[in-house]
Amino acid sequence: MPDDRMTENIEFVPSESAGTEKDLPTFALIGNPNAGKTTLFNALTGLKVKTSNYPGTTVECRRGRLHSNGRIINLLDLPGVYSLSSRSYVDSIVRDILLRSTTEERPQPRQANEETVDGILLVIDALHLERGLFMATQLREFDIPTIIALNRMDLAEKNGIHIDIAQLERETGMHVIPVSARSNRGIPDLARSLAQEIRSTAGSGPEEIWGECAGCPFQAGYAWSCRVASACARKPQGIRSSRTEKADRFLTHPVYGAFIFLAIMLGLFFMVFQFAEIPMEWIEGLFTRLQQTVSGVIPEGWLSSLVVDGVIGGVGSILVFLPQIAILFFLLALLEDTGYLARAAFVMDRYMKRVGLPGKAFVPFLSAHACAIPAIMATRVIENPKDRLIAILVAPLYSCSARIPVYIMIIALIFPHNPLIASLTFVGAYVIGAAAALSVAWLFRRILVRGSAAPLLLELPEFHVPCLKTAFLGMVDRSRIFLQQAGTIILLISIGLWIITYFPRGDGGTEAGHLHQGRALEESYAGRIGRFMEPVIEPLGYNWQIGIGLITSLAAREVIVPTLAVVYGVGQEGAGEDGDDPALLSALRTARRPDGTPVFNLATSLSLLVFFILAAQCLPTQAVTRRETNSWRWPVFQFVYMTALAYTAAFVVYQTVSRVIL
């Protein structure tokens, strides 16, 4: 049962209070993946959490503070690891932090990462005691005070497992606190233990215990951990529930499991679309009303356009993604907490390995069909940095919902009276995007990030009811990160695009006023750039008007639809983003080149369709790539390679169709 004394012993305090970071003792939470480490961290710190990257890396750490018995303690949630002896990138980061924290000779910090800790909170899953104890054999080498949090004791008792805590303390030489992070059981006792005077406890057990670790460290360490687990824990035969075993026969089956995973993911993204639709409409309506209100207050001119189109429009373009991001991460957290996501990775690993990616890459790839921004953020489920980098680079190739208005507009232009061919073309656009993503991933694995995908190492945890609090805290954390870091860059990009589409005003700003007037747009820097780039895009079948659409669509892909409505004189009523406006389609069909031929013939339309399937026409996506990779190198590379790929494919399509069909 939850401990009612928790609120009496633990006070959640803001990170600004009581001293500087270096003055406070720091405990690092270390444990195996799926040991409940993050849930325990949330139970100790509440919402007072700060998430950031380790300096010079893309690996995240979460920091929080615990106030207990008059002491304030920093808590550092390190990535889950199975061993500190492997060559894994994440394992090496954890190992280097511990090395710098010992009293022994400290090595040069890796990439300027100066993180150190004063103590270790080793989180062990009571259901898998021997696996967690193996980590204890490695931690003793660092001579850092260590406390063991024996988590999920409620589930252990439910499964008939009895653990002798006193004997476990004698065997390990470490203080052991039984807890259940999900129900707050034992959390006050753990908080008091962390607040006590820090003293070295690692390796203080009998020497004969640790003597077994001589020779092969892995063999001796596992032998010791198995012996101690057997001596300290009594559990019935067949602890793994028959229901779990029966479920896994289907969930991990190479055929059935793939279909079940696909069905679950489709259901997940259906909920993302369905649940996010209403709040997205609220956000869009709110910012539309705000723009209308501000337009009525500020006199027409550059200041009004800056506030209405640049600032409010830019902020609105950021917040409209927030419901999808929040719901997606909340549902993914629930799936992971139930134990299913590990099984999904196991099933998909055999398929994704063929293109050099781990099974977990399938999750962000599916979410990319909603939006590339949450998809790139969802690559956090991939532990290996190289695998994650490839997934980030290719995720925008999958057709997102922002491309749908563009697809509708182009397909309605070329197949207005053939719904079957139109439907097949629409599906084909999605197939081309997915095929391009997997092909590019295969290519990058061989020439850019060499080597095979990291081998799959995971445990299949018991199924259990997910913790809503943990999922909610994770959702809040991810949403905050998106708004604070990516949102700032996206807003600057929006203002930058406003500048080139508003200035200069050939008429002094009195005739047109806002961005939505064709004459002003033609005379703007964007219009001039469109004319300047016309010789470059002419081999694709595009004119300078389409060039303006390519420029403005950098803010968001679907912006090309209202842009074309403006430059072809449809007016305000035809500037919507649905892509199927009759006035817009009529204007595009009647548009002519100087030689009298149609602008949007079959060759040009197919070329434009292929271009938008493959191009990086969404600078906010590059902003998120910058945030997730901690470097401008990769978003620039992503933009360049996708643009080059789109240009080449569109060139081939236009030239082929022009010569063969037209």
C-alpha positions as CSV (number, residue, x, y, z in Angstrom):
1,M,0.0,0.0,0.0
2,P,1.2,3.6,-0.6
3,D,3.0,5.1,2.3
4,D,0.9,7.9,3.8
5,R,4.0,9.5,5.3
6,M,5.4,10.4,2.0
7,T,4.3,14.0,2.0
8,E,5.7,14.5,5.5
9,N,9.2,13.4,4.5
10,I,9.6,14.7,0.9
11,E,9.1,18.2,-0.3
12,F,9.4,19.0,-4.0
13,V,11.3,22.2,-4.4
14,P,12.1,24.4,-7.4
15,S,15.6,24.0,-8.9
16,E,16.4,27.6,-8.1
17,S,16.3,27.1,-4.3
18,A,19.0,26.5,-1.7
19,G,22.4,26.7,-3.1
20,T,24.2,26.1,-6.4
21,E,24.5,22.8,-8.2
22,K,28.1,22.2,-7.2
23,D,27.3,22.7,-3.5
24,L,24.7,19.9,-3.4
25,P,25.4,16.2,-3.2
26,T,24.5,14.4,-6.4
27,F,23.2,10.8,-6.6
28,A,23.1,9.1,-10.0
29,L,20.3,6.6,-10.7
30,I,21.7,3.6,-12.5
31,G,20.0,0.4,-13.5
32,N,19.0,-1.9,-16.3
33,P,16.4,-0.8,-18.9
34,N,12.9,-1.6,-17.8
35,A,13.9,-1.7,-14.1
36,G,11.5,1.2,-13.3
37,K,14.3,3.7,-12.9
38,T,12.5,6.6,-14.5
39,T,9.3,5.9,-12.5
40,L,11.4,6.0,-9.3
41,F,13.1,9.2,-10.4
42,N,9.7,10.8,-11.0
43,A,8.4,9.6,-7.6
44,L,11.4,11.3,-5.9
45,T,11.4,14.6,-7.9
46,G,7.9,15.2,-9.1
47,L,7.5,17.8,-11.8
48,K,10.7,19.6,-10.8
49,V,12.8,18.0,-13.6
50,K,15.2,19.4,-16.1
51,T,16.0,17.5,-19.3
52,S,19.1,18.3,-21.4
53,N,21.8,16.6,-23.5
54,Y,25.2,15.7,-22.1
55,P,27.7,18.2,-23.4
56,G,28.9,17.2,-26.8
57,T,26.5,14.3,-27.1
58,T,22.9,13.5,-28.1
59,V,22.3,11.4,-25.0
60,E,19.8,12.9,-22.6
61,C,20.0,13.2,-18.9
62,R,17.3,14.2,-16.5
63,R,18.0,16.2,-13.4
64,G,15.8,16.8,-10.4
65,R,16.0,17.8,-6.8
66,L,14.9,16.0,-3.6
67,H,14.3,17.8,-0.3
68,S,14.3,15.4,2.6
69,N,15.0,15.9,6.3
70,G,16.4,19.3,5.8
71,R,18.8,18.3,3.0
72,I,18.6,19.0,-0.7
73,I,20.0,16.4,-3.1
74,N,20.5,16.5,-6.8
75,L,19.3,13.4,-8.6
76,L,20.7,12.5,-12.0
77,D,18.8,9.9,-14.1
78,L,21.4,8.1,-16.3
79,P,20.5,6.0,-19.3
80,G,19.6,2.4,-18.6
81,V,22.5,0.0,-19.2
82,Y,23.0,-3.7,-18.8
83,S,26.8,-3.5,-18.4
84,L,29.6,-1.0,-17.9
85,S,32.1,-3.1,-19.7
86,S,30.7,-3.0,-23.2
87,R,31.7,-0.7,-26.0
88,S,28.3,0.9,-26.3
89,Y,28.3,4.6,-26.7
90,V,25.7,5.1,-23.9
91,D,27.6,2.7,-21.6
92,S,30.8,4.6,-22.1
93,I,29.2,7.9,-21.1
94,V,27.9,6.3,-17.9
95,R,31.2,4.7,-17.2
96,D,33.1,8.0,-17.8
97,I,30.9,9.9,-15.3
98,L,31.6,7.3,-12.7
99,L,35.3,7.3,-13.4
100,R,35.5,11.1,-13.0
101,S,33.6,10.7,-9.7
102,T,36.1,8.3,-8.0
103,T,39.0,9.3,-5.8
104,E,41.2,7.4,-8.2
105,E,43.1,9.0,-11.1
106,R,40.6,10.8,-13.3
107,P,40.8,10.4,-17.1
108,Q,40.4,13.3,-19.5
109,P,36.6,14.0,-19.8
110,R,34.9,12.8,-23.0
111,Q,33.9,15.7,-25.2
112,A,34.0,18.2,-22.3
113,N,31.5,16.3,-20.3
114,E,32.4,17.3,-16.7
115,E,29.5,15.5,-14.9
116,T,30.4,13.9,-11.6
117,V,28.4,12.3,-8.8
118,D,28.8,11.8,-5.0
119,G,26.7,8.6,-4.7
120,I,24.9,6.0,-6.7
121,L,21.3,4.8,-6.4
122,L,21.3,1.4,-8.0
123,V,17.8,0.5,-9.1
124,I,17.2,-3.3,-9.2
125,D,14.0,-5.0,-10.4
126,A,13.0,-7.4,-7.7
127,L,11.6,-9.7,-10.4
128,H,15.1,-10.0,-12.0
129,L,17.4,-9.8,-8.9
130,E,20.3,-11.6,-10.4
131,R,20.5,-9.2,-13.4
132,G,20.6,-6.1,-11.2
133,L,23.2,-7.7,-8.9
134,F,25.5,-8.1,-11.8
135,M,25.6,-4.3,-12.1
136,A,26.5,-4.2,-8.4
137,T,29.7,-6.2,-9.1
138,Q,30.8,-3.6,-11.6
139,L,29.8,-0.6,-9.5
140,R,32.1,-1.7,-6.6
141,E,35.1,-0.9,-8.8
142,F,34.4,2.8,-8.6
143,D,34.5,3.1,-4.8
144,I,31.4,5.4,-4.8
145,P,28.9,5.2,-2.0
146,T,26.0,3.1,-3.3
147,I,22.4,2.5,-2.1
148,I,20.2,-0.2,-3.7
149,A,16.6,0.6,-4.4
150,L,14.9,-2.8,-4.8
151,N,12.0,-1.8,-7.0
152,R,8.7,-3.5,-7.9
153,M,8.4,-5.3,-4.6
154,D,4.7,-5.3,-4.9
155,L,4.9,-7.3,-8.1
156,A,7.5,-9.6,-6.6
157,E,5.2,-10.4,-3.7
158,K,2.3,-10.8,-6.0
159,N,4.3,-13.5,-7.9
160,G,5.2,-15.3,-4.6
161,I,8.8,-14.0,-4.4
162,H,10.2,-13.4,-0.9
163,I,13.5,-11.5,-0.6
164,D,15.5,-11.4,2.6
165,I,16.6,-7.8,2.7
166,A,18.9,-8.2,5.7
167,Q,20.8,-11.1,4.0
168,L,21.0,-9.1,0.7
169,E,22.6,-6.2,2.6
170,R,25.1,-8.6,4.2
171,E,26.0,-10.2,0.8
172,T,26.4,-6.9,-1.1
173,G,27.7,-4.7,1.7
174,M,25.2,-2.0,0.5
175,H,22.2,-0.5,2.1
176,V,19.0,-2.0,0.5
177,I,15.6,-0.2,0.5
178,P,12.6,-2.2,-0.8
179,V,10.3,0.1,-2.8
180,S,7.5,0.2,-5.3
181,A,7.9,3.4,-7.3
182,R,4.5,3.0,-9.0
183,S,2.6,3.1,-5.6
184,N,5.1,5.3,-3.7
185,R,5.7,2.4,-1.3
186,G,9.1,2.7,0.5
187,I,9.8,6.1,-1.1
188,P,10.0,8.0,2.2
189,D,12.5,5.5,3.6
190,L,14.6,5.8,0.4
191,A,14.5,9.6,0.7
192,R,15.7,9.5,4.3
193,S,18.5,7.1,3.3
194,L,19.6,9.4,0.5
195,A,19.6,12.4,2.9
196,Q,21.8,10.7,5.5
197,E,25.5,11.4,5.7
198,I,27.1,10.1,2.5
199,R,29.7,7.5,3.3
200,S,31.5,4.9,1.2
201,T,29.7,1.5,1.3
202,A,30.7,0.0,-2.1
203,G,32.8,-3.1,-1.6
204,S,32.4,-3.2,2.2
205,G,31.0,-6.7,2.2
206,P,33.1,-9.8,3.0
207,E,36.1,-10.2,0.7
208,E,35.2,-13.7,-0.3
209,I,32.1,-12.4,-2.0
210,W,34.0,-10.1,-4.3
211,G,36.9,-12.6,-4.7
212,E,34.7,-14.6,-7.1
213,C,35.0,-11.7,-9.6
214,A,38.7,-12.5,-10.4
215,G,39.5,-13.9,-13.8
216,C,36.8,-13.4,-16.4
217,P,34.8,-10.5,-15.0
218,F,31.6,-11.4,-16.8
219,Q,31.5,-15.1,-15.9
220,A,32.6,-14.5,-12.3
221,G,30.2,-11.6,-11.9
222,Y,27.2,-13.5,-13.2
223,A,28.1,-16.5,-11.1
224,W,28.2,-14.3,-8.0
225,S,25.0,-12.5,-8.8
226,C,23.2,-15.8,-9.4
227,R,24.5,-17.3,-6.2
228,V,23.4,-14.2,-4.1
229,A,20.0,-14.1,-5.8
230,S,19.4,-17.7,-5.0
231,A,20.5,-17.3,-1.4
232,C,18.5,-14.2,-0.8
233,A,15.3,-14.8,-2.8
234,R,12.8,-17.6,-2.6
235,K,10.5,-17.9,-5.5
236,P,8.1,-20.5,-6.8
237,Q,8.8,-22.5,-9.9
238,G,7.4,-21.1,-13.1
239,I,7.3,-17.5,-12.0
240,R,6.6,-16.3,-15.5
241,S,2.8,-16.2,-15.7
242,S,1.2,-18.6,-18.1
243,R,-0.9,-15.7,-19.5
244,T,2.3,-13.9,-20.4
245,E,3.8,-17.0,-22.1
246,K,0.6,-17.6,-24.1
247,A,0.4,-14.0,-25.2
248,D,4.1,-14.0,-26.3
249,R,3.5,-17.0,-28.5
250,F,1.4,-14.6,-30.7
251,L,3.0,-11.2,-29.9
252,T,6.5,-12.4,-30.8
253,H,5.6,-14.7,-33.6
254,P,7.5,-13.7,-36.8
255,V,4.2,-13.5,-38.8
256,Y,1.3,-13.0,-36.3
257,G,3.4,-10.6,-34.3
258,A,4.1,-8.3,-37.2
259,F,0.4,-8.1,-38.1
260,I,-0.5,-7.5,-34.4
261,F,2.2,-4.8,-34.1
262,L,0.9,-3.1,-37.3
263,A,-2.7,-3.2,-36.0
264,I,-1.6,-1.7,-32.7
265,M,0.4,1.0,-34.3
266,L,-2.4,1.9,-36.7
267,G,-4.7,2.1,-33.7
268,L,-2.2,4.3,-31.9
269,F,-1.9,6.8,-34.8
270,F,-5.6,6.7,-35.4
271,M,-5.9,7.9,-31.8
272,V,-3.2,10.5,-32.3
273,F,-5.2,11.9,-35.3
274,Q,-8.6,11.5,-33.7
275,F,-7.7,12.9,-30.2
276,A,-5.5,15.7,-31.6
277,E,-8.0,16.9,-34.1
278,I,-10.2,18.9,-31.7
279,P,-7.4,20.6,-29.7
280,M,-5.6,21.4,-33.0
281,E,-8.8,23.0,-34.3
282,W,-9.0,25.0,-31.0
283,I,-5.4,26.2,-31.4
284,E,-5.9,27.1,-35.0
285,G,-9.2,28.9,-34.2
286,L,-7.6,30.7,-31.2
287,F,-4.7,32.1,-33.3
288,T,-7.0,33.0,-36.2
289,R,-9.1,35.0,-33.8
290,L,-6.0,36.5,-32.3
291,Q,-4.7,37.5,-35.7
292,Q,-8.1,39.1,-36.5
293,T,-8.1,41.0,-33.2
294,V,-4.6,42.3,-33.6
295,S,-5.3,43.3,-37.2
296,G,-8.1,45.5,-36.0
297,V,-6.0,47.1,-33.4
298,I,-2.7,47.8,-35.1
299,P,-2.9,50.0,-38.3
300,E,-2.2,48.2,-41.6
301,G,1.5,48.2,-42.5
302,W,4.7,46.4,-41.8
303,L,4.3,46.3,-38.0
304,S,0.8,44.8,-38.3
305,S,2.1,42.2,-40.8
306,L,5.1,41.4,-38.6
307,V,2.9,40.8,-35.5
308,V,0.0,39.1,-37.3
309,D,1.8,37.0,-39.9
310,G,5.3,36.7,-38.5
311,V,5.0,36.4,-34.7
312,I,1.4,35.2,-34.1
313,G,1.4,33.1,-37.3
314,G,4.8,31.6,-36.3
315,V,3.8,30.8,-32.8
316,G,0.6,29.3,-34.1
317,S,2.5,27.1,-36.5
318,I,4.5,25.8,-33.5
319,L,1.6,25.2,-31.1
320,V,-0.5,23.4,-33.7
321,F,1.9,20.4,-33.5
322,L,1.7,20.3,-29.8
323,P,-1.4,18.0,-29.4
324,Q,0.0,15.4,-31.8
325,I,3.4,15.4,-30.0
326,A,1.8,15.2,-26.5
327,I,-0.6,12.5,-27.3
328,L,1.9,10.4,-29.3
329,F,4.5,10.4,-26.4
330,F,1.8,9.7,-23.8
331,L,0.6,6.7,-25.8
332,L,4.1,5.4,-26.5
333,A,4.9,5.8,-22.8
334,L,1.9,3.7,-21.9
335,L,2.8,1.0,-24.4
336,E,6.4,0.9,-23.1
337,D,5.2,0.7,-19.5
338,T,2.9,-2.3,-20.3
339,G,5.9,-4.2,-21.6
340,Y,4.6,-4.4,-25.2
341,L,7.1,-2.1,-26.8
342,A,10.0,-4.4,-26.1
343,R,8.1,-7.2,-27.9
344,A,7.3,-4.9,-30.8
345,A,11.0,-4.2,-31.2
346,F,11.8,-7.9,-31.1
347,V,9.3,-8.6,-33.9
348,M,10.3,-5.8,-36.1
349,D,14.0,-6.2,-35.6
350,R,14.3,-9.0,-38.2
351,Y,12.7,-6.8,-40.9
352,M,14.4,-3.5,-40.1
353,K,17.8,-5.1,-40.0
354,R,17.6,-5.7,-43.7
355,V,18.1,-2.0,-44.3
356,G,20.5,-1.6,-41.4
357,L,18.2,-0.3,-38.8
358,P,17.0,-1.7,-35.4
359,G,13.4,-2.8,-34.9
360,K,12.6,0.2,-32.7
361,A,13.0,2.5,-35.8
362,F,9.6,1.3,-37.0
363,V,7.9,3.3,-34.3
364,P,9.1,6.8,-35.4
365,F,8.7,5.8,-39.0
366,L,5.0,5.1,-38.5
367,S,4.6,8.4,-36.6
368,A,6.2,10.2,-39.5
369,H,3.0,9.7,-41.4
370,A,1.4,12.1,-39.0
371,C,4.3,14.6,-38.8
372,A,8.1,14.5,-39.1
373,I,8.6,16.6,-36.0
374,P,7.2,14.1,-33.4
375,A,8.7,11.3,-35.5
376,I,12.2,12.7,-35.1
377,M,11.5,13.2,-31.4
378,A,10.2,9.6,-31.2
379,T,13.6,8.3,-32.4
380,R,14.6,8.6,-28.7
381,V,13.3,5.0,-28.3
382,I,16.5,4.0,-30.3
383,E,19.4,3.6,-27.9
384,N,22.3,3.4,-30.3
385,P,23.3,6.9,-31.5
386,K,24.3,5.8,-35.0
387,D,21.1,4.0,-35.6
388,R,19.1,6.9,-34.2
389,L,21.0,9.3,-36.5
390,I,20.0,7.4,-39.6
391,A,16.4,7.2,-38.5
392,I,16.4,11.0,-37.9
393,L,17.8,11.7,-41.3
394,V,15.3,9.6,-43.3
395,A,12.2,10.0,-41.2
396,P,11.0,13.2,-43.2
397,L,10.9,11.2,-46.4
398,Y,7.8,9.5,-45.1
399,S,4.7,11.3,-46.3
400,C,3.3,13.4,-43.5
401,S,-0.1,14.9,-43.1
402,A,1.2,18.4,-44.3
403,R,1.8,16.9,-47.7
404,I,-1.8,15.8,-48.1
405,P,-3.1,19.2,-49.4
406,V,-0.3,19.3,-51.9
407,Y,-1.1,15.7,-53.1
408,I,-4.8,16.6,-53.3
409,M,-4.2,19.7,-55.4
410,I,-1.9,18.1,-57.9
411,I,-3.8,14.8,-58.2
412,A,-7.1,16.8,-58.7
413,L,-5.3,18.8,-61.5
414,I,-4.2,15.7,-63.5
415,F,-6.9,13.2,-62.8
416,P,-10.1,15.2,-62.2
417,H,-12.5,12.6,-63.6
418,N,-10.7,9.3,-62.8
419,P,-11.1,8.6,-59.1
420,L,-9.5,5.1,-59.4
421,I,-6.3,6.4,-60.9
422,A,-6.3,9.4,-58.6
423,S,-6.6,7.0,-55.6
424,L,-3.8,4.8,-56.9
425,T,-1.6,7.9,-57.4
426,F,-2.3,9.1,-53.9
427,V,-1.3,5.7,-52.4
428,G,1.7,5.6,-54.7
429,A,2.9,8.9,-53.2
430,Y,3.0,7.2,-49.8
431,V,4.7,4.1,-51.2
432,I,7.4,6.2,-53.0
433,G,8.1,8.1,-49.7
434,A,8.5,4.9,-47.7
435,A,10.6,3.2,-50.3
436,A,12.8,6.2,-50.6
437,A,13.3,6.3,-46.8
438,L,14.3,2.6,-46.5
439,S,16.5,2.8,-49.6
440,V,18.3,5.9,-48.3
441,A,18.7,4.3,-44.8
442,W,20.3,1.2,-46.5
443,L,22.6,3.6,-48.4
444,F,23.6,5.7,-45.4
445,R,24.4,2.5,-43.4
446,R,27.0,1.6,-46.1
447,I,28.6,5.0,-46.9
448,L,27.7,7.5,-44.1
449,V,27.4,5.6,-40.8
450,R,29.3,2.4,-41.5
451,G,28.6,-0.9,-39.7
452,S,25.6,-3.0,-39.0
453,A,22.7,-2.0,-36.7
454,A,23.4,-2.5,-33.0
455,P,22.4,-6.1,-31.9
456,L,19.1,-6.3,-30.1
457,L,19.6,-6.7,-26.4
458,L,16.5,-6.5,-24.3
459,E,14.4,-8.3,-21.8
460,L,10.7,-9.2,-22.3
461,P,9.2,-7.8,-19.1
462,E,6.1,-9.0,-17.4
463,F,2.9,-7.4,-18.6
464,H,1.5,-5.0,-16.1
465,V,-0.8,-2.0,-15.9
466,P,1.0,1.2,-17.0
467,C,1.7,4.1,-14.7
468,L,-0.4,7.0,-15.8
469,K,1.6,9.5,-13.7
470,T,4.9,8.4,-15.4
471,A,3.4,8.7,-18.9
472,F,1.9,12.1,-18.0
473,L,5.2,13.4,-16.7
474,G,7.0,12.2,-19.8
475,M,4.5,13.9,-22.0
476,V,4.8,17.2,-20.1
477,D,8.6,17.0,-20.3
478,R,8.7,16.3,-24.1
479,S,6.2,19.0,-24.8
480,R,8.2,21.5,-22.8
481,I,11.4,20.6,-24.6
482,F,9.7,21.0,-27.9
483,L,8.3,24.5,-27.1
484,Q,11.4,25.8,-25.4
485,Q,14.1,24.6,-27.7
486,A,12.7,23.7,-31.1
487,G,10.0,26.3,-30.8
488,T,12.5,29.2,-30.5
489,I,14.2,28.2,-33.8
490,I,10.9,27.7,-35.6
491,L,9.7,31.1,-34.6
492,L,12.9,32.7,-35.9
493,I,12.5,30.8,-39.2
494,S,8.9,32.0,-39.5
495,I,9.9,35.6,-39.0
496,G,12.7,35.2,-41.5
497,L,10.3,33.9,-44.1
498,W,7.9,36.8,-43.3
499,I,10.7,39.3,-44.0
500,I,11.5,37.9,-47.5
501,T,7.8,37.7,-48.4
502,Y,6.9,41.1,-47.2
503,F,9.8,43.4,-48.1
504,P,10.3,45.4,-50.2
505,R,7.0,47.1,-50.8
506,G,7.0,48.4,-54.3
507,D,3.9,50.5,-53.6
508,G,5.0,51.7,-50.2
509,G,2.7,49.2,-48.5
510,T,-0.5,51.1,-49.2
511,E,-1.8,49.0,-52.1
512,A,-1.3,45.5,-50.7
513,G,-0.7,45.6,-47.0
514,H,-0.5,41.9,-46.1
515,L,1.3,38.8,-47.5
516,H,-1.9,37.6,-49.1
517,Q,-1.9,40.1,-52.0
518,G,-0.3,38.9,-55.2
519,R,1.3,42.1,-56.4
520,A,3.1,42.7,-53.1
521,L,4.3,39.0,-53.1
522,E,5.6,39.3,-56.7
523,E,7.7,42.4,-55.8
524,S,9.0,41.0,-52.5
525,Y,12.4,39.4,-52.0
526,A,10.7,36.0,-52.3
527,G,9.3,37.0,-55.7
528,R,12.7,38.2,-56.8
529,I,14.3,35.0,-55.6
530,G,11.7,33.1,-57.5
531,R,12.6,34.9,-60.7
532,F,16.3,34.5,-60.0
533,M,15.9,30.7,-59.5
534,E,13.7,30.2,-62.6
535,P,16.6,29.0,-64.8
536,V,17.5,26.4,-62.1
537,I,13.9,25.1,-61.8
538,E,13.0,25.4,-65.4
539,P,14.4,21.9,-66.2
540,L,11.8,20.5,-63.7
541,G,9.0,22.3,-65.6
542,Y,8.5,25.1,-63.0
543,N,8.2,28.8,-63.6
544,W,8.9,31.7,-61.2
545,Q,5.4,31.5,-59.7
546,I,6.0,27.9,-58.6
547,G,9.4,29.0,-57.4
548,I,7.8,31.4,-55.0
549,G,5.6,28.5,-53.8
550,L,8.8,26.5,-53.2
551,I,10.2,29.3,-51.1
552,T,7.1,29.9,-48.9
553,S,6.6,26.2,-48.4
554,L,9.8,26.1,-46.4
555,A,7.6,27.4,-43.5
556,A,5.3,24.4,-44.0
557,R,4.8,22.2,-47.0
558,E,1.1,22.9,-47.4
559,V,1.7,26.7,-47.7
560,I,2.4,26.2,-51.4
561,V,-1.4,25.8,-51.9
562,P,-2.4,29.3,-50.7
563,T,0.7,30.8,-52.2
564,L,-0.2,29.5,-55.7
565,A,-3.7,30.9,-55.2
566,V,-2.2,34.3,-54.5
567,V,0.3,34.5,-57.3
568,Y,-2.3,33.2,-59.9
569,G,-4.8,35.8,-58.8
570,V,-7.4,33.6,-57.1
571,G,-7.5,36.0,-54.2
572,Q,-8.2,35.6,-50.5
573,E,-11.1,33.2,-51.0
574,G,-8.9,30.8,-52.8
575,A,-6.0,30.9,-50.4
576,G,-7.1,28.0,-48.2
577,E,-5.0,25.0,-47.5
578,D,-7.4,22.2,-48.5
579,G,-5.9,21.8,-52.0
580,D,-9.2,21.1,-53.7
581,D,-10.6,24.7,-54.0
582,P,-12.5,24.8,-57.4
583,A,-11.3,28.4,-58.1
584,L,-7.7,27.5,-57.4
585,L,-7.9,24.4,-59.7
586,S,-9.5,26.4,-62.4
587,A,-6.8,29.1,-62.2
588,L,-4.0,26.5,-62.3
589,R,-5.6,24.7,-65.3
590,T,-5.8,27.9,-67.3
591,A,-2.4,29.2,-66.4
592,R,-0.2,29.6,-69.5
593,R,3.5,30.0,-70.2
594,P,4.8,32.7,-72.5
595,D,4.6,30.3,-75.5
596,G,0.9,29.6,-74.7
597,T,1.3,26.1,-73.4
598,P,-0.3,25.1,-70.1
599,V,1.9,25.5,-67.0
600,F,0.5,22.6,-65.1
601,N,0.6,19.9,-67.8
602,L,1.0,16.2,-66.9
603,A,4.8,16.4,-66.9
604,T,5.0,19.5,-64.6
605,S,2.3,18.2,-62.3
606,L,3.9,14.8,-61.8
607,S,7.3,16.5,-61.4
608,L,5.9,18.7,-58.7
609,L,4.2,15.8,-57.0
610,V,7.5,13.8,-56.8
611,F,9.4,16.9,-55.7
612,F,7.1,17.3,-52.7
613,I,7.2,13.6,-51.8
614,L,11.0,13.8,-51.4
615,A,12.0,17.4,-50.7
616,A,12.8,18.9,-47.3
617,Q,10.1,21.6,-47.6
618,C,9.7,22.2,-43.9
619,L,12.4,24.2,-42.0
620,P,10.8,23.5,-38.6
621,T,11.7,19.8,-39.2
622,Q,15.4,20.9,-39.6
623,A,15.0,22.9,-36.4
624,V,14.0,19.8,-34.5
625,T,16.8,17.8,-36.2
626,R,19.2,20.4,-34.9
627,R,17.8,20.0,-31.4
628,E,17.9,16.2,-31.5
629,T,21.4,15.9,-33.0
630,N,22.9,18.8,-31.0
631,S,24.6,20.1,-34.2
632,W,23.8,22.2,-37.3
633,R,25.8,19.7,-39.4
634,W,23.1,17.1,-39.7
635,P,20.0,19.3,-40.4
636,V,22.0,21.1,-43.2
637,F,23.0,17.7,-44.6
638,Q,19.4,16.5,-44.3
639,F,18.1,19.5,-46.2
640,V,20.8,19.3,-48.9
641,Y,20.5,15.6,-49.6
642,M,16.7,15.6,-49.6
643,T,16.6,18.7,-51.9
644,A,19.1,17.1,-54.2
645,L,17.2,13.8,-54.2
646,A,13.9,15.6,-54.9
647,Y,15.4,17.7,-57.7
648,T,17.0,14.7,-59.4
649,A,13.8,12.6,-59.2
650,A,11.6,15.5,-60.4
651,F,14.0,16.2,-63.3
652,V,13.9,12.6,-64.4
653,V,10.1,12.5,-64.2
654,Y,9.6,15.8,-66.1
655,Q,12.1,15.0,-68.9
656,T,10.8,11.5,-69.3
657,V,7.1,12.3,-69.4
658,S,7.8,15.3,-71.6
659,R,9.6,13.2,-74.2
660,V,7.7,9.9,-74.0
661,I,4.1,10.9,-73.3
662,L,3.6,14.6,-74.3
